[in-house]
Amino acid sequence: MKIKNMLKYSGLAALVLTVAVGCASTPKEEAAAEPVMQESAASMEAQNAINEAKLAIEKATAAGVAWRDTDKLMEQAEAAMQAGDYAKATALANEARAQAEAALAQHEAEMAKMGASMGGADSYEVMRGDSLWRISGKSEVYGNPYQWPLIYKANRDKIKDADLIYPGQVFAIDRAASSADIDAAVNHAKTRGAWSLGVTEDSDTAYLAK
């Protein structure tokens, strides 16, 4: 009887000890994992902030209105990222993005004001040596050559091939293009791909269809 009771109590003690050990180990594991999870989240937040800032800067640069200090902020943000200072990297990247967005917004406001003062849609007569790229880059048009697809789209009835225009043609200049329209035009100009004279490229057809 004594042996039986001893075995019984030993088994009970082992069970209690197992539960106690299991309960005691869980908080330790959670405590150890928590800093790792927090660091991972901070790293992802910083990287996202940097990516968003780069996109905003790319748009401002394409429009020719990026501020000089913005690139310096991005360099500092990336350096902080590499050093593991994620909070600093996030703050600097957000500041850089804000600068780029402000520069672009100011540019768009000036363009809209210019368009309004000119009575809305303007026109441009093609001269010898012109191309849509060159026309779009003129200060009196868009001041950004990457926006040439806007001219192409606004004059699709006059332009068969975006790479082939003729002196004397008169093109309408869309002064009411939205930010989304401008972004789409710049993106097409940068990703259009190979082209040849006298042929309407598939990428151009796809752009016009949007």
C-alpha beads as a LAMMPS data file, in Angstrom:
LAMMPS data file: protein, C-alpha beads

210 atoms
209 bonds

1 atom types
1 bond types

-500.0 500.0 xlo xhi
-500.0 500.0 ylo yhi
-500.0 500.0 zlo zhi

Masses

1 110.0

Atoms # bond

1 1 1 0.000 0.000 0.000
2 1 1 2.830 2.364 0.906
3 1 1 4.611 1.653 -2.373
4 1 1 1.417 2.252 -4.286
5 1 1 0.809 5.561 -2.532
6 1 1 4.402 6.615 -3.135
7 1 1 4.094 5.910 -6.834
8 1 1 0.843 7.812 -6.912
9 1 1 2.323 10.874 -5.225
10 1 1 5.456 10.705 -7.382
11 1 1 3.379 10.713 -10.568
12 1 1 1.317 13.637 -9.290
13 1 1 4.448 15.565 -8.383
14 1 1 5.944 14.947 -11.811
15 1 1 2.759 16.183 -13.484
16 1 1 2.720 19.353 -11.380
17 1 1 6.411 19.950 -12.095
18 1 1 5.861 19.502 -15.842
19 1 1 2.973 21.993 -15.879
20 1 1 4.976 24.438 -13.788
21 1 1 7.966 24.231 -16.092
22 1 1 5.761 24.594 -19.177
23 1 1 3.969 27.622 -17.751
24 1 1 7.222 29.200 -16.683
25 1 1 8.893 28.798 -20.097
26 1 1 6.126 30.397 -22.180
27 1 1 6.506 33.974 -20.899
28 1 1 10.286 33.757 -21.355
29 1 1 9.911 32.680 -24.957
30 1 1 7.378 35.429 -25.602
31 1 1 9.590 38.000 -23.918
32 1 1 12.524 36.967 -26.073
33 1 1 10.483 37.054 -29.302
34 1 1 8.857 40.422 -28.632
35 1 1 11.968 42.611 -29.227
36 1 1 12.712 40.716 -32.437
37 1 1 9.172 41.263 -33.708
38 1 1 9.290 44.957 -32.783
39 1 1 12.612 45.427 -34.588
40 1 1 11.272 43.640 -37.660
41 1 1 8.175 45.867 -37.740
42 1 1 10.313 49.005 -37.363
43 1 1 12.584 47.842 -40.177
44 1 1 9.636 47.234 -42.503
45 1 1 8.130 50.620 -41.658
46 1 1 11.436 52.359 -42.422
47 1 1 11.875 50.500 -45.715
48 1 1 8.314 51.336 -46.792
49 1 1 8.900 54.993 -45.947
50 1 1 12.082 54.999 -48.034
51 1 1 10.353 53.327 -50.996
52 1 1 7.466 55.805 -50.924
53 1 1 9.889 58.717 -50.677
54 1 1 11.833 57.463 -53.699
55 1 1 8.650 57.272 -55.778
56 1 1 7.694 60.827 -54.831
57 1 1 11.203 62.079 -55.602
58 1 1 11.159 60.315 -58.976
59 1 1 7.964 62.144 -59.921
60 1 1 9.349 65.506 -58.806
61 1 1 12.598 64.850 -60.669
62 1 1 10.755 63.889 -63.848
63 1 1 8.897 67.201 -63.643
64 1 1 12.201 69.006 -63.081
65 1 1 11.101 70.470 -59.746
66 1 1 12.890 68.339 -57.139
67 1 1 14.515 70.306 -54.309
68 1 1 18.263 70.012 -53.754
69 1 1 17.968 69.106 -50.069
70 1 1 15.644 66.185 -50.798
71 1 1 18.396 63.931 -52.141
72 1 1 20.526 64.658 -49.077
73 1 1 17.670 63.644 -46.811
74 1 1 17.325 60.370 -48.699
75 1 1 21.028 59.656 -48.355
76 1 1 20.768 60.239 -44.613
77 1 1 17.667 58.048 -44.399
78 1 1 19.363 55.151 -46.171
79 1 1 22.469 55.535 -44.009
80 1 1 20.307 55.393 -40.871
81 1 1 18.577 52.310 -42.287
82 1 1 21.890 50.529 -42.770
83 1 1 22.964 51.515 -39.252
84 1 1 19.815 49.977 -37.818
85 1 1 18.363 53.304 -36.639
86 1 1 14.933 52.621 -38.101
87 1 1 13.115 55.453 -36.315
88 1 1 15.539 58.017 -37.739
89 1 1 15.372 56.432 -41.181
90 1 1 11.565 56.611 -41.165
91 1 1 11.522 60.244 -40.034
92 1 1 14.047 61.347 -42.660
93 1 1 12.330 59.424 -45.458
94 1 1 8.956 60.935 -44.544
95 1 1 10.500 64.407 -44.593
96 1 1 12.029 63.749 -48.023
97 1 1 8.711 62.494 -49.374
98 1 1 6.905 65.560 -48.002
99 1 1 9.408 67.836 -49.746
100 1 1 9.017 66.029 -53.062
101 1 1 5.227 66.082 -52.859
102 1 1 5.256 69.777 -51.958
103 1 1 7.522 70.590 -54.904
104 1 1 5.297 68.660 -57.295
105 1 1 2.119 70.223 -55.906
106 1 1 3.605 73.699 -56.307
107 1 1 4.596 72.891 -59.882
108 1 1 1.136 71.583 -60.747
109 1 1 -0.485 74.647 -59.193
110 1 1 1.740 76.927 -61.290
111 1 1 0.919 74.960 -64.427
112 1 1 -2.791 75.158 -63.680
113 1 1 -2.497 78.886 -63.075
114 1 1 -0.618 79.303 -66.338
115 1 1 -3.274 77.317 -68.166
116 1 1 -6.056 79.396 -66.655
117 1 1 -4.323 82.648 -67.623
118 1 1 -4.042 81.393 -71.195
119 1 1 -7.748 80.635 -71.375
120 1 1 -7.586 76.849 -71.056
121 1 1 -6.350 74.678 -73.934
122 1 1 -3.483 76.206 -75.864
123 1 1 -1.977 75.249 -79.180
124 1 1 1.472 74.775 -80.661
125 1 1 2.569 74.889 -84.287
126 1 1 5.233 72.333 -85.151
127 1 1 8.499 73.771 -86.437
128 1 1 11.312 72.106 -88.363
129 1 1 13.392 69.913 -86.039
130 1 1 10.585 69.495 -83.500
131 1 1 9.567 66.230 -81.844
132 1 1 6.912 65.577 -79.246
133 1 1 9.713 65.172 -76.691
134 1 1 11.193 68.551 -77.594
135 1 1 7.824 70.317 -77.710
136 1 1 6.797 68.956 -74.314
137 1 1 10.084 70.115 -72.816
138 1 1 9.537 73.733 -73.853
139 1 1 8.828 76.055 -70.920
140 1 1 5.731 77.446 -72.641
141 1 1 4.273 73.942 -73.035
142 1 1 4.904 71.551 -70.101
143 1 1 8.527 72.202 -69.238
144 1 1 8.992 68.441 -68.958
145 1 1 9.847 66.314 -72.015
146 1 1 8.517 63.158 -70.311
147 1 1 4.968 64.540 -70.618
148 1 1 4.979 64.285 -74.418
149 1 1 2.360 61.470 -74.397
150 1 1 -0.172 64.106 -73.251
151 1 1 0.304 65.918 -76.565
152 1 1 0.123 62.638 -78.434
153 1 1 -3.129 61.668 -76.734
154 1 1 -4.722 65.096 -77.184
155 1 1 -3.938 65.002 -80.915
156 1 1 -4.411 61.336 -81.742
157 1 1 -6.488 62.307 -84.764
158 1 1 -3.510 64.201 -86.219
159 1 1 -0.640 61.933 -85.200
160 1 1 -0.363 58.455 -86.686
161 1 1 3.122 57.770 -85.376
162 1 1 4.324 59.551 -82.222
163 1 1 7.840 59.589 -83.684
164 1 1 6.812 61.289 -86.903
165 1 1 5.305 64.788 -86.907
166 1 1 5.471 67.507 -89.574
167 1 1 6.195 71.257 -89.657
168 1 1 3.004 73.283 -89.868
169 1 1 0.888 70.855 -87.852
170 1 1 -0.993 72.575 -85.044
171 1 1 -1.389 70.564 -81.857
172 1 1 -3.711 71.237 -78.957
173 1 1 -1.963 71.401 -75.572
174 1 1 -3.999 69.886 -72.765
175 1 1 -3.793 72.287 -69.817
176 1 1 -6.375 70.418 -67.750
177 1 1 -4.465 67.146 -67.342
178 1 1 -4.913 65.635 -63.883
179 1 1 -2.089 64.345 -61.715
180 1 1 -3.096 60.811 -62.705
181 1 1 -2.958 61.766 -66.409
182 1 1 0.500 63.271 -65.969
183 1 1 1.747 60.229 -64.048
184 1 1 0.445 57.905 -66.761
185 1 1 2.085 59.991 -69.476
186 1 1 5.468 60.098 -67.728
187 1 1 5.316 56.370 -67.018
188 1 1 4.566 55.613 -70.673
189 1 1 7.403 57.848 -71.836
190 1 1 9.824 55.978 -69.588
191 1 1 8.618 52.453 -70.337
192 1 1 7.555 52.756 -73.971
193 1 1 10.258 50.475 -75.317
194 1 1 11.696 50.228 -78.832
195 1 1 10.181 52.304 -81.631
196 1 1 10.521 52.849 -85.382
197 1 1 9.434 55.590 -87.771
198 1 1 6.154 55.223 -89.614
199 1 1 4.782 52.556 -87.289
200 1 1 2.311 52.873 -84.440
201 1 1 3.928 50.941 -81.612
202 1 1 1.779 48.518 -79.623
203 1 1 2.733 50.290 -76.401
204 1 1 1.440 53.588 -77.844
205 1 1 -1.832 51.945 -78.833
206 1 1 -2.211 50.541 -75.330
207 1 1 -1.529 53.980 -73.815
208 1 1 -4.116 55.674 -76.010
209 1 1 -6.699 53.063 -75.020
210 1 1 -6.440 53.898 -71.315

Bonds

1 1 1 2
2 1 2 3
3 1 3 4
4 1 4 5
5 1 5 6
6 1 6 7
7 1 7 8
8 1 8 9
9 1 9 10
10 1 10 11
11 1 11 12
12 1 12 13
13 1 13 14
14 1 14 15
15 1 15 16
16 1 16 17
17 1 17 18
18 1 18 19
19 1 19 20
20 1 20 21
21 1 21 22
22 1 22 23
23 1 23 24
24 1 24 25
25 1 25 26
26 1 26 27
27 1 27 28
28 1 28 29
29 1 29 30
30 1 30 31
31 1 31 32
32 1 32 33
33 1 33 34
34 1 34 35
35 1 35 36
36 1 36 37
37 1 37 38
38 1 38 39
39 1 39 40
40 1 40 41
41 1 41 42
42 1 42 43
43 1 43 44
44 1 44 45
45 1 45 46
46 1 46 47
47 1 47 48
48 1 48 49
49 1 49 50
50 1 50 51
51 1 51 52
52 1 52 53
53 1 53 54
54 1 54 55
55 1 55 56
56 1 56 57
57 1 57 58
58 1 58 59
59 1 59 60
60 1 60 61
61 1 61 62
62 1 62 63
63 1 63 64
64 1 64 65
65 1 65 66
66 1 66 67
67 1 67 68
68 1 68 69
69 1 69 70
70 1 70 71
71 1 71 72
72 1 72 73
73 1 73 74
74 1 74 75
75 1 75 76
76 1 76 77
77 1 77 78
78 1 78 79
79 1 79 80
80 1 80 81
81 1 81 82
82 1 82 83
83 1 83 84
84 1 84 85
85 1 85 86
86 1 86 87
87 1 87 88
88 1 88 89
89 1 89 90
90 1 90 91
91 1 91 92
92 1 92 93
93 1 93 94
94 1 94 95
95 1 95 96
96 1 96 97
97 1 97 98
98 1 98 99
99 1 99 100
100 1 100 101
101 1 101 102
102 1 102 103
103 1 103 104
104 1 104 105
105 1 105 106
106 1 106 107
107 1 107 108
108 1 108 109
109 1 109 110
110 1 110 111
111 1 111 112
112 1 112 113
113 1 113 114
114 1 114 115
115 1 115 116
116 1 116 117
117 1 117 118
118 1 118 119
119 1 119 120
120 1 120 121
121 1 121 122
122 1 122 123
123 1 123 124
124 1 124 125
125 1 125 126
126 1 126 127
127 1 127 128
128 1 128 129
129 1 129 130
130 1 130 131
131 1 131 132
132 1 132 133
133 1 133 134
134 1 134 135
135 1 135 136
136 1 136 137
137 1 137 138
138 1 138 139
139 1 139 140
140 1 140 141
141 1 141 142
142 1 142 143
143 1 143 144
144 1 144 145
145 1 145 146
146 1 146 147
147 1 147 148
148 1 148 149
149 1 149 150
150 1 150 151
151 1 151 152
152 1 152 153
153 1 153 154
154 1 154 155
155 1 155 156
156 1 156 157
157 1 157 158
158 1 158 159
159 1 159 160
160 1 160 161
161 1 161 162
162 1 162 163
163 1 163 164
164 1 164 165
165 1 165 166
166 1 166 167
167 1 167 168
168 1 168 169
169 1 169 170
170 1 170 171
171 1 171 172
172 1 172 173
173 1 173 174
174 1 174 175
175 1 175 176
176 1 176 177
177 1 177 178
178 1 178 179
179 1 179 180
180 1 180 181
181 1 181 182
182 1 182 183
183 1 183 184
184 1 184 185
185 1 185 186
186 1 186 187
187 1 187 188
188 1 188 189
189 1 189 190
190 1 190 191
191 1 191 192
192 1 192 193
193 1 193 194
194 1 194 195
195 1 195 196
196 1 196 197
197 1 197 198
198 1 198 199
199 1 199 200
200 1 200 201
201 1 201 202
202 1 202 203
203 1 203 204
204 1 204 205
205 1 205 206
206 1 206 207
207 1 207 208
208 1 208 209
209 1 209 210
